[in-house]
Amino acid sequence: MSWKFEKQRHTSRVLDFSASGAFIVTNEVLPVGTPLRLIFAMVEGELKLEAVVRNSTAGRGMGVEFLSIGGKELEIILKALKRLLPW
C-alpha cells in the first residue's frame, strides 16, 4: 500500500483493514488530524482514498480513517474483506 503526505510517497504494510479505516505500519508517523492520500493495489482493483490520521504510535505506525468513500470504493473494500476474512 502506498500513502502520500505532501509531496512524499511511502510504501507500507497494512494491518487491521476495515471498511472505515486501517492501521499503517510505518516508522514515519504523522500527527493526529493529518490528511493523507492512500493507494491500495489489490486483487479487486486499485483503491484510491482520502484519509486522516486518527492515532499514531512512534515505532509502530498509525491508524487512519477513510473519508468520503464512494460506491465504487466501498464495493472494492467489501470484496477484499470477503476474500481476506473467513466469514
N, C-alpha and C positions, 0 to 999 in steps of 0.2 A: 504494500500500500504506500502511496506517495502522499505527502502533505506539503502544503506551500504556506509560508509565512513571509509576508512582504515579498522580496524577490528571491528568497532562498527556497530551494526544493530539497526535501528529505525523503528517505525511504525507511520505513519501519515495519516491524511486525505488529499485528493487531491481536489483542486478547479481548475476550468478553464483548463480542459483536452482537448488537441487537437492532431492532427496528428504530430505536431512538438515539443510539449512540454507540461508542466503542471505547476501548482502552488502548492507547497507542504506546507501545514500548519504545522508549527513547531516553537518552541521557540529556537531550536538549529540551527540557520542559519550559513551557511558556506560562506567563501569569494567567490566573483565572480571569475570564472575560475576553481573552484574546481571540479574534476571529481567525479561522483557518479555511483553506480550500483543500478538500480531500479528494483523492482519486484512487479508487479501488479497481484493480484488474482482476475480474472474477470469471469463472466459467460461464456464469449467466450474462456477462457483458460488463462493459466499463461503467462504473458508477462514479459520478462526479457530484459532490455535495459540499455545501457551505456548512461549517460547524463552528462551535465556540467551545473554548476550554472551560470545563466546569470544575475540575480539580487536577492537581498535579503533585507529584512526589518526586523530589530530586533523586536521581539514580534509578528510578523505576519507570516513570512515564506520566501520561496524563489522560484523564477521562474527558471525552468530548461529547457534546450533544449535537445531533444533526439538526439543521434548521431548514425550514421550507421544503419538505420532501414532497415532490410531485408524484403523480400516479405511476409514471414510468419507473422512477427511482424506488418507490415502495414495492412495486412488482419485482424488481431485481433483488431487493433486500429479502423479501419473503421467500423467493425461490432459493436464494442462497441459504437462508436459515433452515428451510426444509431439507436441503441437501446436507447441511452440517450437523443438524441436531437429530438425534434418534428419538423421534416422537413416539 
